[in-house]
Amino acid sequence: MGQISGLGWPVILAFVNLIFSSAIVITAFSLLGYMLTHNLRSNVAQAFSVLLACVLLVYACDIIIPRVEGLQAVVIWLRVQWIGIAIVPAAYFHFSDALLRSTRHFSRRRRVAVVGSYLFSIGLVLLALFTDALVSDGNVIRLPIPKLNEERRRELTRLVRAKAEEGRVAVRNVRRDAIEDLRSFEKEGEITKDDLRRGQEEAQKLTDRYVAEIDEMLRVKEKELLEV
């Protein structure tokens, strides 16, 4: 039921998307070619040509990207696609304004809005081309972390101290279990009393070493948290 003739739905939907994208690209290219060669002096045609060029770019990239090999190449084509995506709203607004002006419906506010929308689109294009704000290769994850206030710093410090104490307890529990095992071995005759004593001393040395490391990590982390 979830497949047709052995093909999964993702394959079918991808093929349908390819058909529609190809139809849009062909239609947009044909209209754009006609506008550029027959009626480019018209303000309406100029605005419509910009809109068609953006649509053509977006859907052409939509066809190309799934067939590109290599992450870097995909990122480049996504950045190119974002040029069309960013400019489409401004181009559509420009086209609407040109149509209204052709019917003698003039508006200074509308013209200012058209210019503003193009400036905003240019900003998005620059972000897409020269930053990772809109297109990223996936190797960097950005998390917005607010600045710590004094109260939050103290809460984190208490939390770190509690975690450090848990670490100390865990180390001491390991020492206790190890010494109990050594005593059992000594009672069963598997080791001598000297072996037991040396084992207890070694367990205590390791315990002191790792507790000292925990204390040092706690000291460094407390210093980081309390620095303003």
C-alpha positions, 0 to 999 in steps of 0.5 A, a space after each residue: 500500500 505504501 509503494 507503487 510498482 516497487 517504488 517508494 513514496 519518496 522516490 515518487 514525490 521526488 520525481 513529481 517535484 522534478 517534473 513541476 520544477 522543470 515545467 516552471 523553469 521552461 515556462 519562466 525561461 520562455 517568458 523571460 526570453 520573450 520579454 528580453 527580446 520583444 518588450 523590454 522598454 516597458 516598466 512592467 516588462 522590466 519588473 516582470 523580467 526580474 521576477 521571472 529571472 529570480 523564479 528561474 534561478 530558484 527552480 533551476 537550483 532546485 533541480 541541480 542541487 540533488 544531483 550535485 556531488 560533494 558538500 561544498 558544491 551543494 553549499 555553493 548552489 544553495 547560496 546561489 539559490 538564495 539570491 533568487 529566494 531573497 529577491 523574489 519578494 522585492 521583485 513581486 512588489 516591484 511588479 505590482 507597483 509597475 502594474 499600478 503605475 501603468 494604470 495611473 495609480 501613483 504612490 510615493 510610499 509604494 515606490 519607497 517601499 519597493 526601494 526598501 524591499 530591494 535593499 532588504 533583499 540585497 542584505 539577505 543576498 550578502 548574508 547568504 553569499 558571505 556568511 553562514 547565517 542562512 546557509 551552513 555546511 552543518 559542521 557548526 551549530 550556533 546556540 544563542 546563550 544569554 549572558 550570565 547575571 550574578 544570580 545565575 553565576 552563583 547557581 551554576 557555582 553551587 551546581 558545579 560544587 555539587 557535581 564535584 562532591 558527587 565525583 569525590 564520593 564516587 572515587 571514594 566508593 571505588 576505593 572502599 570497594 577495592 579495599 573490601 575486595 583486597 580484604 576478601 582475597 587476603 582472607 581467602 589466602 589469595 594474597 598476603 597481608 603485605 599485599 593487602 597493605 600495599 594494595 590499600 596504600 595504592 588505593 589511597 594514593 589513587 584516591 588522593 590523586 583523583 580527588 585532587 584533580 576534581 578539586 583543581 577542576 572545580 577551582 578552575 570552573 568556579 573562577 570561570 563562572 565568577 569572572 565578569 
